[in-house]
Amino acid sequence: MTDTDQHDSDRLEALGYRQELRRSLNILGNISMGFAVVSPVVGLYAAAQVGMSVAGGAWIWALPICLLGQSLVVAVYSELASQWPLAGGAYQWSRRLASPAVAWLSGWMWQFAVMFGNTTVAYLASPWVFALFGAVPTPTEQVLVSVGFMLFCTLVNAYGINFLRWFVSLGIAAEGIASVLVGLTLLLVFRQHGFSLLTDFLGAPAGLGVGDLSAFLAAVAVAGWAFIGFDACVSTAEETKDAARQVPRAMWWSLLSVGLVVVLNAISVELAHPNPADVVSGKDLDPVTTAVVGAFGGWADKPFVVVVLVSFTACLMASQGGAARGLYSLARDDVFPFSKHVRRVNRHKAPIGGLVAATVISCAALPLGLSTSAMGSLITFGSAATFVPFFLLSVVALVARVRGTWTPSGAVRYGRLGTPLNALAVLWTGFEVANICWPRSILAPAGAPWYQIWAALLGVGVVSVAGLGYLLARRPHLRMRSADADHPTTDELAPAVI
């Protein structure tokens, strides 16, 4: 065992836990987990068609707004992850900053956010399986293939972090081909429109019967999906060497690198698309592939589908691994249903109990897409579930700062800037929660059932009610070990991370 390994093990023990997972990730390995989940390919494919359909060419301005907002969240996460580099970050951090009940509920909401995010990724990935064979799935077929996709990723995760890292690295290689090279080529070689297209709504709001501002806010709600997932770096903190320093760096690298690529590719696709008006009218449901195939020729169709499918697979694998580790973190404190089973680790040092539970819960939300296509609904569904924990944790951290009960003392801290950045993170995440949860028929297909239009608010409501019900009935927060009693104080831990 190296000095760094021993330091990490001692650090984890000082925080109250044994080293049960295999600590083998370096900084690049941790970045790859975050990069795969934030994923420029997944983010762009999920948001481009929906964004253009509601706000035309002007939708791309929603992307830098969301990137800036999410940078505020990463600033808060960085200080927390550096001080407490633990799997299940939202739960672990909240229990050291807030009351046990608030901490438990924060962990509950975050956990379901990740699992429902996986639902969205699996659903968005399944059409690409059919695209390999030139087929168009029915809603039922798409849901069934999504389940199969989820089970495959579970099997890979069950073989441990090293096997997972290999698959994720393959996905990142695909990202490099599909994102950077293709994006630059489209922009520099195959551009068909002037930059004025980037400020043109193309009549989309009028066609939907809404104003330009309403349409743009809907685009911002969808674009938020492209910049979540950086907390996957936190989920693997107990498997990362020198985690107190490297996890915050990995989050920043993941968010900023993916963010810049997403913005580049969104611009490239718009300007290289042969007829953006077809996207607005609903004639083109896949503007990215249309732009790529139109530029490179028909031969690029199948290879590009393979690259995209591999990228989606890497994204789901890494995100599913994060969900399992979050459940493991809750279950080892005996504060999650069926904790005895959920906290199990197999011989590959993988949290197998969490993997099974995460897969079952993620699949349970897929019936939202049984009646009609539910792309827009499931994007807002997954985004809302994610932004609520961002908001709760930002509020918890800000309250602790203002009260003087928390002064960041990890290897990463922003000094006097920390509090204003935290306050701005609260404002941004609060706005985005309300924006995403606002029921919009323009993000659902014509004639969609009511539960697709209300999917975001419905999902947040069900998880919140279930969490409060479990909290009142089972009182898991009373079983939480006191952070003050079980763990050293901030001052005692400070030397370990300098």
C-alpha positions as CSV (number, residue, x, y, z in Angstrom):
1,M,0.0,0.0,0.0
2,T,1.4,3.4,-1.0
3,D,1.5,6.4,1.3
4,T,-1.3,8.0,-0.7
5,D,-3.4,4.8,-0.3
6,Q,-2.7,4.7,3.4
7,H,-3.6,8.3,3.8
8,D,-6.9,7.8,1.9
9,S,-7.7,4.8,4.0
10,D,-6.9,6.7,7.3
11,R,-9.0,9.6,6.1
12,L,-12.0,7.4,5.4
13,E,-11.6,5.7,8.8
14,A,-11.4,9.1,10.4
15,L,-14.8,9.9,8.8
16,G,-16.2,6.8,10.3
17,Y,-16.0,4.1,7.5
18,R,-14.0,1.1,6.5
19,Q,-12.4,0.9,3.0
20,E,-14.7,-1.7,1.4
21,L,-14.6,-0.5,-2.3
22,R,-11.5,-0.8,-4.4
23,R,-9.6,2.5,-4.5
24,S,-7.9,2.3,-7.9
25,L,-9.0,5.4,-9.8
26,N,-6.5,8.2,-10.5
27,I,-7.5,11.7,-11.5
28,L,-8.1,10.7,-15.2
29,G,-10.2,7.7,-14.1
30,N,-12.4,10.0,-12.0
31,I,-12.7,12.6,-14.7
32,S,-13.7,9.8,-17.1
33,M,-16.7,8.9,-14.9
34,G,-17.9,12.5,-14.8
35,F,-17.2,13.1,-18.5
36,A,-19.2,10.0,-19.4
37,V,-22.2,11.0,-17.4
38,V,-22.2,14.7,-18.4
39,S,-21.5,13.4,-21.9
40,P,-21.6,15.9,-24.8
41,V,-23.2,13.3,-27.1
42,V,-25.9,12.4,-24.7
43,G,-26.5,16.0,-23.6
44,L,-26.7,17.3,-27.2
45,Y,-28.8,14.5,-28.6
46,A,-31.3,14.8,-25.7
47,A,-31.7,18.5,-26.0
48,A,-31.1,19.6,-29.6
49,Q,-34.3,18.4,-31.2
50,V,-36.5,19.5,-28.3
51,G,-34.7,22.8,-27.9
52,M,-34.9,23.6,-31.6
53,S,-38.5,22.6,-31.8
54,V,-39.6,25.2,-29.2
55,A,-37.1,28.0,-29.8
56,G,-35.7,27.5,-33.3
57,G,-32.1,28.5,-33.8
58,A,-32.0,30.8,-30.8
59,W,-32.3,27.8,-28.4
60,I,-28.5,27.4,-28.2
61,W,-28.2,30.5,-26.0
62,A,-29.9,28.4,-23.3
63,L,-26.7,26.3,-23.2
64,P,-24.2,28.9,-21.9
65,I,-26.7,30.1,-19.4
66,C,-27.1,26.6,-18.0
67,L,-23.3,26.0,-18.1
68,L,-22.7,29.2,-16.1
69,G,-25.4,28.3,-13.6
70,Q,-24.0,24.8,-13.1
71,S,-20.6,26.2,-12.6
72,L,-22.0,27.8,-9.4
73,V,-23.2,24.4,-8.2
74,V,-19.8,22.9,-8.9
75,A,-18.1,25.6,-6.8
76,V,-20.3,24.6,-3.8
77,Y,-19.7,20.9,-4.5
78,S,-16.0,21.4,-4.7
79,E,-15.6,22.7,-1.2
80,L,-17.9,20.0,0.2
81,A,-16.2,17.2,-1.7
82,S,-12.7,18.3,-0.7
83,Q,-13.6,18.4,3.0
84,W,-15.7,15.2,3.0
85,P,-14.6,12.9,0.1
86,L,-17.3,10.3,0.5
87,A,-19.6,8.3,-1.7
88,G,-23.2,9.5,-1.5
89,G,-22.1,13.1,-1.3
90,A,-25.4,14.9,-0.8
91,Y,-26.4,12.7,2.1
92,Q,-23.0,12.6,3.7
93,W,-22.5,16.4,3.4
94,S,-26.0,17.3,4.6
95,R,-25.7,15.2,7.7
96,R,-22.7,17.2,8.7
97,L,-24.3,20.6,7.9
98,A,-28.0,20.2,8.8
99,S,-30.4,18.4,11.1
100,P,-30.6,14.6,10.7
101,A,-34.1,14.8,9.2
102,V,-33.1,17.4,6.6
103,A,-29.9,15.4,5.8
104,W,-31.8,12.2,5.3
105,L,-34.4,13.8,3.0
106,S,-31.6,15.5,1.0
107,G,-29.9,12.1,0.5
108,W,-33.2,10.5,-0.4
109,M,-34.0,13.1,-3.0
110,W,-30.5,13.0,-4.5
111,Q,-30.5,9.3,-4.7
112,F,-33.8,9.1,-6.7
113,A,-32.6,12.0,-8.9
114,V,-29.7,9.9,-10.1
115,M,-31.9,6.8,-10.6
116,F,-34.5,8.7,-12.5
117,G,-31.8,10.4,-14.6
118,N,-30.8,6.8,-15.6
119,T,-34.4,6.2,-16.7
120,T,-34.1,9.1,-19.1
121,V,-30.7,8.0,-20.4
122,A,-31.9,4.5,-21.1
123,Y,-35.1,5.7,-22.8
124,L,-33.1,8.1,-25.0
125,A,-30.6,5.4,-25.9
126,S,-33.0,2.7,-27.0
127,P,-34.0,4.3,-30.4
128,W,-30.3,4.0,-31.5
129,V,-30.5,0.2,-31.1
130,F,-33.4,0.2,-33.6
131,A,-31.5,2.8,-35.8
132,L,-28.8,0.2,-36.4
133,F,-31.3,-1.9,-38.3
134,G,-33.2,1.0,-39.9
135,A,-36.3,0.4,-37.8
136,V,-38.6,2.8,-35.9
137,P,-39.8,1.5,-32.6
138,T,-43.2,1.6,-31.1
139,P,-43.5,3.2,-27.7
140,T,-43.8,-0.2,-26.1
141,E,-40.8,-1.6,-28.0
142,Q,-38.7,1.4,-26.9
143,V,-39.6,0.9,-23.3
144,L,-38.7,-2.9,-23.5
145,V,-35.4,-2.2,-25.1
146,S,-34.7,0.5,-22.5
147,V,-35.1,-2.2,-19.8
148,G,-32.7,-4.5,-21.6
149,F,-30.2,-1.7,-22.0
150,M,-30.4,-1.1,-18.3
151,L,-29.8,-4.7,-17.4
152,F,-26.8,-4.9,-19.7
153,C,-25.2,-2.0,-17.9
154,T,-26.0,-3.5,-14.5
155,L,-24.0,-6.6,-15.5
156,V,-21.0,-4.6,-16.5
157,N,-21.1,-2.6,-13.2
158,A,-21.3,-5.8,-11.2
159,Y,-17.7,-6.7,-12.3
160,G,-16.2,-3.8,-10.4
161,I,-14.7,-0.4,-10.9
162,N,-11.8,-1.5,-13.1
163,F,-14.1,-3.3,-15.6
164,L,-16.4,-0.3,-15.5
165,R,-13.5,2.1,-16.2
166,W,-12.5,0.1,-19.3
167,F,-16.0,0.4,-20.8
168,V,-16.3,4.1,-19.9
169,S,-12.9,4.8,-21.5
170,L,-14.2,3.2,-24.7
171,G,-17.2,5.5,-24.5
172,I,-15.0,8.6,-24.1
173,A,-13.0,7.6,-27.1
174,A,-16.3,7.5,-29.0
175,E,-17.1,10.9,-27.6
176,G,-13.9,12.3,-29.0
177,I,-14.7,11.2,-32.5
178,A,-18.4,12.1,-32.4
179,S,-18.0,15.4,-30.6
180,V,-14.8,17.2,-31.2
181,L,-13.8,16.0,-34.7
182,V,-17.3,16.0,-36.2
183,G,-18.2,19.3,-34.5
184,L,-15.2,21.1,-35.8
185,T,-15.6,19.6,-39.3
186,L,-19.2,20.6,-39.5
187,L,-18.4,24.2,-38.4
188,L,-15.3,24.7,-40.5
189,V,-16.1,22.8,-43.7
190,F,-19.8,22.1,-44.0
191,R,-21.5,25.3,-42.7
192,Q,-24.5,26.2,-44.7
193,H,-26.0,29.2,-42.8
194,G,-24.9,32.5,-41.4
195,F,-24.5,33.1,-37.7
196,S,-27.7,35.2,-37.8
197,L,-29.5,31.8,-37.5
198,L,-28.3,31.6,-33.9
199,T,-30.7,34.4,-32.9
200,D,-33.6,33.3,-35.1
201,F,-36.6,31.7,-33.4
202,L,-37.7,30.4,-36.9
203,G,-41.3,31.0,-36.0
204,A,-41.3,28.2,-33.5
205,P,-43.0,30.1,-30.6
206,A,-45.8,31.4,-32.8
207,G,-46.4,27.9,-34.2
208,L,-46.8,26.6,-30.7
209,G,-49.0,29.5,-29.6
210,V,-46.5,30.9,-27.0
211,G,-44.3,34.0,-26.8
212,D,-40.6,34.1,-27.5
213,L,-39.8,34.4,-23.7
214,S,-41.9,31.4,-22.8
215,A,-40.3,29.3,-25.6
216,F,-36.8,30.3,-24.5
217,L,-37.6,29.4,-20.9
218,A,-38.7,26.0,-22.1
219,A,-35.4,25.6,-23.9
220,V,-33.5,26.5,-20.7
221,A,-35.5,23.8,-18.9
222,V,-34.4,21.3,-21.5
223,A,-30.8,22.5,-21.8
224,G,-30.3,22.0,-18.1
225,W,-30.2,18.3,-18.8
226,A,-26.9,18.7,-20.8
227,F,-25.0,19.8,-17.7
228,I,-25.8,17.4,-14.9
229,G,-23.9,14.3,-13.9
230,F,-20.7,15.9,-12.7
231,D,-21.6,14.5,-9.2
232,A,-20.6,11.1,-10.6
233,C,-17.1,12.1,-9.7
234,V,-18.3,12.4,-6.1
235,S,-19.9,9.0,-6.2
236,T,-16.6,7.3,-6.9
237,A,-14.7,9.4,-4.3
238,E,-14.0,6.3,-2.1
239,E,-12.5,4.6,-5.1
240,T,-10.3,7.6,-6.1
241,K,-6.8,8.2,-4.9
242,D,-6.1,11.5,-3.1
243,A,-9.9,12.1,-3.5
244,A,-9.9,15.3,-1.4
245,R,-7.9,17.1,-4.1
246,Q,-8.7,15.1,-7.2
247,V,-12.5,14.9,-7.0
248,P,-13.1,18.7,-7.1
249,R,-10.7,19.0,-10.0
250,A,-12.4,16.1,-11.8
251,M,-15.8,17.8,-11.4
252,W,-14.5,21.1,-13.0
253,W,-12.8,19.3,-15.8
254,S,-15.9,17.2,-16.6
255,L,-18.3,20.1,-16.6
256,L,-16.3,22.6,-18.4
257,S,-14.9,20.3,-21.1
258,V,-18.3,18.8,-21.8
259,G,-19.9,22.2,-21.7
260,L,-17.7,23.7,-24.2
261,V,-18.0,20.7,-26.6
262,V,-21.8,20.8,-26.3
263,V,-22.0,24.5,-27.1
264,L,-19.6,23.9,-30.1
265,N,-21.6,21.0,-31.4
266,A,-25.0,22.7,-31.0
267,I,-23.7,25.6,-33.1
268,S,-22.1,23.3,-35.6
269,V,-25.3,21.2,-36.1
270,E,-27.5,24.2,-36.5
271,L,-25.3,25.9,-39.1
272,A,-24.6,22.7,-41.0
273,H,-28.2,21.5,-41.0
274,P,-29.7,21.5,-44.5
275,N,-33.1,22.9,-43.4
276,P,-33.5,23.9,-39.7
277,A,-37.2,24.7,-40.4
278,D,-37.8,21.0,-40.7
279,V,-36.8,20.5,-37.1
280,V,-39.2,23.3,-36.0
281,S,-42.1,21.8,-38.0
282,G,-41.5,18.3,-36.6
283,K,-40.5,16.8,-39.9
284,D,-36.9,16.1,-38.7
285,L,-36.8,14.4,-35.3
286,D,-33.0,13.9,-35.3
287,P,-31.3,17.1,-36.4
288,V,-27.8,15.9,-35.3
289,T,-27.8,12.8,-37.5
290,T,-29.3,14.8,-40.4
291,A,-26.5,17.4,-40.2
292,V,-23.8,14.7,-40.0
293,V,-25.1,12.5,-42.8
294,G,-25.9,15.5,-44.9
295,A,-22.3,16.7,-44.6
296,F,-20.4,13.4,-44.7
297,G,-22.7,11.3,-46.9
298,G,-24.8,8.2,-46.4
299,W,-21.8,6.1,-45.6
300,A,-21.5,7.9,-42.2
301,D,-25.0,6.8,-41.1
302,K,-24.3,3.5,-39.4
303,P,-20.8,4.2,-38.1
304,F,-22.2,7.4,-36.5
305,V,-25.1,5.5,-34.9
306,V,-22.6,3.0,-33.4
307,V,-20.5,5.9,-32.0
308,V,-23.6,7.5,-30.4
309,L,-24.8,4.2,-29.0
310,V,-21.5,3.5,-27.4
311,S,-21.5,7.0,-25.9
312,F,-25.0,6.5,-24.4
313,T,-23.9,3.1,-23.0
314,A,-20.8,4.6,-21.3
315,C,-23.0,7.4,-19.9
316,L,-25.6,5.0,-18.4
317,M,-22.9,2.6,-17.0
318,A,-21.1,5.4,-15.2
319,S,-24.3,7.0,-13.9
320,Q,-25.7,3.7,-12.8
321,G,-22.5,3.0,-10.9
322,G,-22.9,6.4,-9.2
323,A,-26.5,5.5,-8.2
324,A,-25.4,2.2,-6.8
325,R,-22.7,3.8,-4.7
326,G,-25.1,6.4,-3.4
327,L,-27.4,3.7,-2.2
328,Y,-24.5,1.9,-0.7
329,S,-23.6,5.0,1.3
330,L,-27.1,5.3,2.7
331,A,-27.5,1.6,3.4
332,R,-24.3,1.2,5.3
333,D,-25.7,3.7,7.8
334,D,-28.9,1.6,7.9
335,V,-31.1,4.5,6.8
336,F,-32.5,3.2,3.5
337,P,-35.3,0.5,3.0
338,F,-33.8,-3.0,3.0
339,S,-30.4,-1.7,4.0
340,K,-29.1,-5.1,4.9
341,H,-29.4,-6.2,1.3
342,V,-28.7,-2.9,-0.4
343,R,-25.3,-2.4,1.3
344,R,-23.9,-5.7,0.0
345,V,-20.6,-5.7,-1.8
346,N,-19.6,-8.6,-4.1
347,R,-16.3,-10.3,-4.6
348,H,-15.4,-7.8,-7.3
349,K,-15.7,-5.0,-4.7
350,A,-18.8,-3.7,-6.5
351,P,-21.9,-2.5,-4.5
352,I,-24.1,-5.2,-5.9
353,G,-27.1,-4.6,-3.6
354,G,-27.2,-0.9,-4.7
355,L,-26.9,-1.9,-8.4
356,V,-29.9,-4.2,-8.2
357,A,-32.0,-1.7,-6.3
358,A,-31.0,1.2,-8.6
359,T,-31.9,-0.9,-11.7
360,V,-35.3,-1.8,-10.3
361,I,-36.2,1.7,-9.4
362,S,-34.9,3.2,-12.7
363,C,-37.0,0.7,-14.7
364,A,-40.1,1.4,-12.6
365,A,-40.3,4.9,-14.2
366,L,-40.1,3.7,-17.8
367,P,-43.8,3.1,-18.2
368,L,-44.1,6.9,-18.6
369,G,-43.2,6.3,-22.3
370,L,-45.7,3.5,-23.0
371,S,-48.5,5.5,-24.6
372,T,-46.6,7.9,-26.8
373,S,-43.1,9.1,-27.3
374,A,-42.0,10.8,-24.1
375,M,-38.6,12.4,-25.0
376,G,-39.4,15.9,-23.8
377,S,-41.3,14.7,-20.7
378,L,-38.6,12.3,-19.6
379,I,-35.9,14.9,-20.1
380,T,-37.8,17.3,-17.8
381,F,-38.6,14.4,-15.5
382,G,-35.0,13.5,-15.1
383,S,-33.8,17.1,-14.9
384,A,-36.3,18.1,-12.2
385,A,-35.3,15.1,-10.1
386,T,-31.7,16.2,-10.3
387,F,-32.1,20.0,-9.8
388,V,-34.1,19.6,-6.6
389,P,-31.2,18.0,-4.7
390,F,-28.9,20.7,-6.2
391,F,-31.2,23.3,-4.7
392,L,-31.6,21.6,-1.3
393,L,-27.8,21.1,-0.9
394,S,-27.0,24.6,-1.9
395,V,-29.5,25.9,0.6
396,V,-28.2,23.7,3.4
397,A,-24.6,24.8,2.6
398,L,-25.6,28.5,2.5
399,V,-27.5,28.3,5.8
400,A,-24.5,26.6,7.5
401,R,-22.2,29.4,6.2
402,V,-24.4,32.2,7.4
403,R,-24.9,30.6,10.8
404,G,-21.2,30.1,11.1
405,T,-21.5,26.4,11.7
406,W,-19.5,25.6,8.5
407,T,-16.2,27.1,7.3
408,P,-14.8,25.2,4.4
409,S,-11.4,23.7,5.4
410,G,-10.6,21.2,2.7
411,A,-7.9,21.4,0.1
412,V,-10.3,23.4,-2.1
413,R,-11.9,26.5,-0.7
414,Y,-12.9,29.9,-2.2
415,G,-12.5,32.1,0.9
416,R,-14.7,35.2,0.8
417,L,-16.1,34.3,-2.6
418,G,-17.5,31.1,-1.2
419,T,-20.6,32.7,0.3
420,P,-21.7,34.8,-2.6
421,L,-21.1,31.9,-5.0
422,N,-23.2,29.7,-2.8
423,A,-26.0,32.3,-2.7
424,L,-26.0,32.6,-6.5
425,A,-26.1,28.8,-6.7
426,V,-29.3,28.8,-4.6
427,L,-30.9,31.4,-6.8
428,W,-29.9,29.5,-10.0
429,T,-31.1,26.1,-8.8
430,G,-34.3,27.5,-7.3
431,F,-35.1,29.2,-10.6
432,E,-34.4,26.1,-12.6
433,V,-36.4,23.8,-10.4
434,A,-39.5,26.0,-10.9
435,N,-38.7,26.4,-14.6
436,I,-38.4,22.7,-15.2
437,C,-41.3,21.6,-13.1
438,W,-43.7,24.1,-14.8
439,P,-46.1,21.9,-16.8
440,R,-45.7,22.6,-20.6
441,S,-47.7,20.9,-23.3
442,I,-45.2,22.2,-25.8
443,L,-42.6,19.8,-24.5
444,A,-44.9,16.8,-25.0
445,P,-46.3,15.3,-28.3
446,A,-49.7,16.4,-29.5
447,G,-52.3,14.4,-27.7
448,A,-49.9,13.2,-25.0
449,P,-51.5,11.9,-21.8
450,W,-51.7,14.3,-18.9
451,Y,-49.0,12.5,-16.9
452,Q,-46.4,13.2,-19.6
453,I,-47.2,17.0,-19.4
454,W,-46.9,16.9,-15.6
455,A,-44.0,14.4,-15.6
456,A,-41.5,16.7,-13.8
457,L,-43.8,17.9,-11.1
458,L,-45.3,14.4,-10.7
459,G,-41.9,12.8,-10.3
460,V,-40.7,15.3,-7.7
461,G,-44.0,15.1,-5.9
462,V,-44.1,11.3,-5.7
463,V,-40.5,11.1,-4.5
464,S,-41.0,13.8,-1.9
465,V,-44.2,12.3,-0.5
466,A,-42.7,8.8,-0.4
467,G,-39.6,10.2,1.4
468,L,-41.6,12.2,3.9
469,G,-43.9,9.1,4.5
470,Y,-40.9,6.9,5.1
471,L,-39.3,9.5,7.3
472,L,-42.4,9.8,9.5
473,A,-43.1,6.0,9.6
474,R,-39.6,4.6,10.0
475,R,-37.7,7.6,11.4
476,P,-34.4,6.6,9.7
477,H,-32.8,9.9,10.8
478,L,-32.9,8.6,14.4
479,R,-30.6,5.8,13.3
480,M,-28.0,8.1,11.8
481,R,-24.8,8.3,13.8
482,S,-24.0,11.7,15.0
483,A,-21.4,13.3,12.8
484,D,-20.1,15.3,15.7
485,A,-19.8,12.3,18.0
486,D,-18.4,9.8,15.5
487,H,-16.1,12.0,13.5
488,P,-13.3,14.4,14.2
489,T,-14.0,18.1,14.1
490,T,-13.2,20.2,11.0
491,D,-10.1,21.6,12.7
492,E,-8.8,18.2,13.5
493,L,-9.2,17.0,9.9
494,A,-7.7,20.1,8.3
495,P,-4.1,19.0,8.4
496,A,-5.0,15.8,6.6
497,V,-6.0,17.5,3.4
498,I,-3.4,20.3,3.1
